[in-house]
Amino acid sequence: MTTSVSPSKPALSLGPIYYLWDGPKWRDFYFRIADEAPIAQVTIGEAVCSKRLHFIEPQLGDVIERLESAGKKVSLASLALVTLERESQLVRGLVRDSAHPIEANDLSALHLLAGKPHSIGPLVNVYNGATARLLASRGARSICLPPELPMASVRGIIQDNPGVAFEVFAFGRVPLAISARCAHARSKGLIKDNCQFICGQDTDGLTVETLDRQPFLALNGVQTMSHTCQTLMQELLELAAAGVSRIRLSPQDCDMVAVAEIYDDAIAGRRTIGESLARLESVYPGIPFSNGFHHGQTGAAWVKVPISAEFPVA
Amino acid sequence: MELICPAGTPAAFREAVDAGADAVYCGFRDETNARNFPGLNFSREELRTAIAYAKQRKVMTFIAINTFMRAGQETLWHQAVDDAVALGADAVILADFGLMAYTVERHPQQRLHVSVQASASNADAVRFLVEAFAAKRVVLPRTLTIADIARLANQIDCEIEVFAFGGLCVMAEGRCSLSSYATGKSPNMHGVCSPASHVRYRQDGRELVSELGDYTINRFPAGEAAGYPTLCKGRFDIAEERGYAFEDPVSLDVMDHIDALRSAGVSALKIEGRQRGKAYVAEVVSVMRRALTAGAAERPALVSRLKALSEGQKTTTGAYEKRWR
C-alpha cells in the first residue's frame, strides 16, 4: 500500500570511522566508498582518540582526493574529547589549516570555528531548537543530531531552524559515552598512556557482556558504544517528511557499500522497507538492530513499526 | 577557595549553611536539574525560605538548571531560570546552550556558571562559553589532571570550580547516554542516571543479582556488600575477563591535593551529593571547611575522617592524577 506522500528525498552521508583501523584498511575502505557507494557527503578523521591520528595521517591526502574525484563532499571531524594541550593544538591546527569544512565534535571546535561555515557532529549536545539556532548564528550550516533524540525532538528542532540542514544517525553502533580513561586498554590490563593501540585489535568494537552473558555494550578505546546497531529504516519516510536533509551511516566493520546501497534503494523506492531490513540483516549479521531512542524508549529496544507507506519510486 | 556544598532537601540546605558552606547548590523538583530523584529537591517556596536563611548568614545559593531542554517543552526550563532569578539566586548553573542564550537575553545581570554537564574540558571550550554567554565560572569535568587544570587556569578569563569529594562519573559528564540506552531515562533530558524505578534485586542461588532495566549490572556472592547498580560501576564480562569494566565502586577524594588545587588557580571546591542525607552533608561540609583552613599537620586526621564517609570507604583521586587513565 503506497500513499501519495512525496517529501524531498534525503541524501546519504557517511560519518567518521569511530574504530581504529590500520592505515591500509582505512584507505581501502574509503577508496571503495569513493568508487562504489551512493553517498553524497563523507566525514573523515579521528574523533575518538588523539593517540590514533598517526595511523591515518599518511593516507589522508590520497583519500580526500579519491573521494572528491568521485564527487563526494568531504568534511573533517574534530576530536570529541579535548583535554591535553597537544589535543587543543590538534584542533587549532585542523581549523586553521583545513581547506575542508570541519565537523565540530566538542566545544573547543565551536570556539575556533565561530564565523566560519562548519557542521556540527552528533557528539555535540543539540537537544532543542534554541541550541541549534545559537550554533547556526555562529556559522553552523548543518547539524547531525545526537542519536539519543526522540522523533518529537527531531521534528521540533527542524521546524525551529528552516535555514539549517539536519542529519540523523540512522545506521551504526551508537556512541553512548566517552571517558578520559580507556576501558578498552583497562580490559586488557593496560592503561591509556601505555595502551599499545590495543583497540586496533577490535575493528568493530569489543563486546561487553553482562554477567549473565548478555551482549550489552561495545568498547572502542575511550568510547563506549551500544552493542546493537541503531537502524532507522522503517522511520526513513517519517524523517524525510520532517525535513531531514541527510541520513547518516556510521561505519561498522561490514560491507558499508552494501549498507549505503540498501538505504539508497529504500529511499529511491526501488525496494520496500521490509526487503531493505532483511538485506541489512545479512550485511551486518549477528548484531541486533535497535531504534528505541527514536521512539522514546530504551535505546536498545527494537520497535517494529507498521509500514503504511513507502517512498515513491524515483 | 570557596566551598560549594550540595543540598537535596531544605534540611540539608540548613545543615550545609551552618556547617560552613560558602555557597549551597540545589535544584527545583523537576527534570530541570541533573539530580531529579524522587523525594529530592525544592519547591519554589522551599527555595525562597532557604535562600533567605542563607542570605542572613552571608552564604550564597547557586541553582542548578543543568539538564538539556527537551524540544517542545522549553517552557519548563525557561520558567526555572526566570524563577531562580526572581528568587535571588547568586548564580544559575547551566549546561544547555539554548538555555544559556535565553538567560543572557532575558536576565543579562544574572551570574551564569557553566555546569560540569556542559563538558568544557579545555581553554578554547571555556572561551566559547565566556564569549557566547559571558559565563563567570566553569565547573570542570572530572577528566582533567591537576596539571591540566593549572595550565587551563592560566589561559582563561573565567573562574574554575572543581569536584573535590563525593560520587565520581567515569564518563565525560553530560555526554553519556548509557542510562537511557538501558532504561529510556536520560541524564541529559530527564536528569536521572540508572534510576531507582528501573532497579531490581533478585536472589539467584547464593548470589544477589542487581539489575537495571533488562540488564544484570552486578552479582554479589553471599557476604559481599551489594552496591546500587549504577550502570558504569557494574561488573561485566569482556572476553575472558570478569570485573569492573569502567570503574570500581569508589568515590572521589582529592583532599590530599588541596594546596595543589589552590595553586593551580581553582576558585572553588565542590562537594557532590545532593542525593545524600542531611547528616552526611553536615559532616562532610564541616570536615572540609576545617581541612581548607587547617595546617598540614592537622589535615591527615581530617582526611581520614572524610574517607570513612565515602561510598564503600574506597576512594580515588580520579583523573586528577594521571595514572588513573
Interface residues (C-beta under 8 A of the other chain):
Chain A: A80 L81 V82 T83 L84 E85 E87 S88 V91 R92 D106 L107 S108 A109 L110 H111 L112 A114 L123 N125 Y127 N128 G129 A130 T131 A132 R133 L134 L135 R138 P146 P147 E148 L149 A152 S153 V154 R155 G156 I157 D160 V174 L176 A177 I178 S179 A180 R181 C182 A183 R186 S187 K188 I191 K192 D193 L206 T207 V208 E209 T210 L211 D212 R213 Q214 F216 L217 L219 T224 S226 G292 F293 G296 Q297 T298 G299 A300 A301
Chain B: F68 M69 R70 A71 G72 E74 A95 D96 F97 G98 L99 A101 Y102 A118 S119 A120 S121 N122 A123 D124 A125 R127 F128 L129 E131 A132 P141 T143 L144 D148 R151 V170 M171 A172 G174 R175 C176 S177 L178 S180 Y181 A182 T183 G184 S186 N188 M189 V209 G213 D214 Y215 T216 I217 N218 R219 C232 G234 R235 F236 D237 I238 A239 E241 R242 A245 F246 E247 A319 K322 R323 W324 R325
